[in-house]
Amino acid sequence: MHEDVYAVKDLTMNLLHQTPMTLVVRGKVDSERYSDSGPSVRYTAVRAAQHSFAEHNESLLKQLTAYGEQVDGNTNA
């Protein structure tokens, strides 16, 4: 393993590219760097975690349920 560092790096990168991840990304306008299309935006990954499809589905169901309750509440008024 110590002799073939590139093989270990390639194996690690392949595993990371195949692993679903949840990223929290923060964007910030960089006022010092401008181009013809406007100011540049700097993106920073704040948090990374392995993606859980079950937790994501639960979150979506809660949001849809809350949205349905809001729509039902507005039609009864």
MODELLER restraints for C-alpha pairs under 7 A, 6 or more apart:
rsr = mdl.restraints
at = mdl.atoms
rsr.add(forms.Gaussian(group=physical.xy_distance, feature=features.Distance(at['CA:1:A'], at['CA:8:A']), mean=6.94, stdev=0.5))
rsr.add(forms.Gaussian(group=physical.xy_distance, feature=features.Distance(at['CA:20:A'], at['CA:50:A']), mean=6.27, stdev=0.5))
rsr.add(forms.Gaussian(group=physical.xy_distance, feature=features.Distance(at['CA:20:A'], at['CA:51:A']), mean=5.39, stdev=0.5))
rsr.add(forms.Gaussian(group=physical.xy_distance, feature=features.Distance(at['CA:21:A'], at['CA:48:A']), mean=6.66, stdev=0.5))
rsr.add(forms.Gaussian(group=physical.xy_distance, feature=features.Distance(at['CA:21:A'], at['CA:49:A']), mean=5.68, stdev=0.5))
rsr.add(forms.Gaussian(group=physical.xy_distance, feature=features.Distance(at['CA:21:A'], at['CA:50:A']), mean=4.54, stdev=0.5))
rsr.add(forms.Gaussian(group=physical.xy_distance, feature=features.Distance(at['CA:21:A'], at['CA:51:A']), mean=4.55, stdev=0.5))
rsr.add(forms.Gaussian(group=physical.xy_distance, feature=features.Distance(at['CA:22:A'], at['CA:48:A']), mean=5.76, stdev=0.5))
rsr.add(forms.Gaussian(group=physical.xy_distance, feature=features.Distance(at['CA:22:A'], at['CA:49:A']), mean=5.33, stdev=0.5))
rsr.add(forms.Gaussian(group=physical.xy_distance, feature=features.Distance(at['CA:22:A'], at['CA:50:A']), mean=5.97, stdev=0.5))
rsr.add(forms.Gaussian(group=physical.xy_distance, feature=features.Distance(at['CA:22:A'], at['CA:51:A']), mean=4.95, stdev=0.5))
rsr.add(forms.Gaussian(group=physical.xy_distance, feature=features.Distance(at['CA:23:A'], at['CA:45:A']), mean=6.68, stdev=0.5))
rsr.add(forms.Gaussian(group=physical.xy_distance, feature=features.Distance(at['CA:23:A'], at['CA:47:A']), mean=5.79, stdev=0.5))
rsr.add(forms.Gaussian(group=physical.xy_distance, feature=features.Distance(at['CA:23:A'], at['CA:48:A']), mean=4.67, stdev=0.5))
rsr.add(forms.Gaussian(group=physical.xy_distance, feature=features.Distance(at['CA:23:A'], at['CA:49:A']), mean=6.71, stdev=0.5))
rsr.add(forms.Gaussian(group=physical.xy_distance, feature=features.Distance(at['CA:24:A'], at['CA:45:A']), mean=5.92, stdev=0.5))
rsr.add(forms.Gaussian(group=physical.xy_distance, feature=features.Distance(at['CA:24:A'], at['CA:46:A']), mean=5.49, stdev=0.5))
rsr.add(forms.Gaussian(group=physical.xy_distance, feature=features.Distance(at['CA:24:A'], at['CA:47:A']), mean=5.14, stdev=0.5))
rsr.add(forms.Gaussian(group=physical.xy_distance, feature=features.Distance(at['CA:24:A'], at['CA:48:A']), mean=6.56, stdev=0.5))
rsr.add(forms.Gaussian(group=physical.xy_distance, feature=features.Distance(at['CA:25:A'], at['CA:43:A']), mean=6.60, stdev=0.5))
rsr.add(forms.Gaussian(group=physical.xy_distance, feature=features.Distance(at['CA:25:A'], at['CA:44:A']), mean=5.62, stdev=0.5))
rsr.add(forms.Gaussian(group=physical.xy_distance, feature=features.Distance(at['CA:25:A'], at['CA:45:A']), mean=4.46, stdev=0.5))
rsr.add(forms.Gaussian(group=physical.xy_distance, feature=features.Distance(at['CA:25:A'], at['CA:46:A']), mean=5.61, stdev=0.5))
rsr.add(forms.Gaussian(group=physical.xy_distance, feature=features.Distance(at['CA:26:A'], at['CA:43:A']), mean=5.64, stdev=0.5))
rsr.add(forms.Gaussian(group=physical.xy_distance, feature=features.Distance(at['CA:26:A'], at['CA:44:A']), mean=5.28, stdev=0.5))
rsr.add(forms.Gaussian(group=physical.xy_distance, feature=features.Distance(at['CA:26:A'], at['CA:45:A']), mean=6.37, stdev=0.5))
rsr.add(forms.Gaussian(group=physical.xy_distance, feature=features.Distance(at['CA:26:A'], at['CA:46:A']), mean=6.61, stdev=0.5))
rsr.add(forms.Gaussian(group=physical.xy_distance, feature=features.Distance(at['CA:27:A'], at['CA:41:A']), mean=6.38, stdev=0.5))
rsr.add(forms.Gaussian(group=physical.xy_distance, feature=features.Distance(at['CA:27:A'], at['CA:42:A']), mean=5.63, stdev=0.5))
rsr.add(forms.Gaussian(group=physical.xy_distance, feature=features.Distance(at['CA:27:A'], at['CA:43:A']), mean=4.41, stdev=0.5))
rsr.add(forms.Gaussian(group=physical.xy_distance, feature=features.Distance(at['CA:27:A'], at['CA:44:A']), mean=6.45, stdev=0.5))
rsr.add(forms.Gaussian(group=physical.xy_distance, feature=features.Distance(at['CA:28:A'], at['CA:41:A']), mean=5.50, stdev=0.5))
rsr.add(forms.Gaussian(group=physical.xy_distance, feature=features.Distance(at['CA:28:A'], at['CA:42:A']), mean=5.21, stdev=0.5))
rsr.add(forms.Gaussian(group=physical.xy_distance, feature=features.Distance(at['CA:28:A'], at['CA:43:A']), mean=6.42, stdev=0.5))
rsr.add(forms.Gaussian(group=physical.xy_distance, feature=features.Distance(at['CA:29:A'], at['CA:39:A']), mean=6.63, stdev=0.5))
rsr.add(forms.Gaussian(group=physical.xy_distance, feature=features.Distance(at['CA:29:A'], at['CA:40:A']), mean=6.04, stdev=0.5))
rsr.add(forms.Gaussian(group=physical.xy_distance, feature=features.Distance(at['CA:29:A'], at['CA:41:A']), mean=4.40, stdev=0.5))
rsr.add(forms.Gaussian(group=physical.xy_distance, feature=features.Distance(at['CA:29:A'], at['CA:42:A']), mean=6.18, stdev=0.5))
rsr.add(forms.Gaussian(group=physical.xy_distance, feature=features.Distance(at['CA:30:A'], at['CA:39:A']), mean=6.39, stdev=0.5))
rsr.add(forms.Gaussian(group=physical.xy_distance, feature=features.Distance(at['CA:30:A'], at['CA:40:A']), mean=5.57, stdev=0.5))
rsr.add(forms.Gaussian(group=physical.xy_distance, feature=features.Distance(at['CA:30:A'], at['CA:41:A']), mean=5.57, stdev=0.5))
rsr.add(forms.Gaussian(group=physical.xy_distance, feature=features.Distance(at['CA:30:A'], at['CA:42:A']), mean=6.30, stdev=0.5))
rsr.add(forms.Gaussian(group=physical.xy_distance, feature=features.Distance(at['CA:31:A'], at['CA:39:A']), mean=6.24, stdev=0.5))
rsr.add(forms.Gaussian(group=physical.xy_distance, feature=features.Distance(at['CA:33:A'], at['CA:39:A']), mean=6.01, stdev=0.5))
rsr.add(forms.Gaussian(group=physical.xy_distance, feature=features.Distance(at['CA:33:A'], at['CA:40:A']), mean=5.89, stdev=0.5))
rsr.add(forms.Gaussian(group=physical.xy_distance, feature=features.Distance(at['CA:34:A'], at['CA:40:A']), mean=5.80, stdev=0.5))
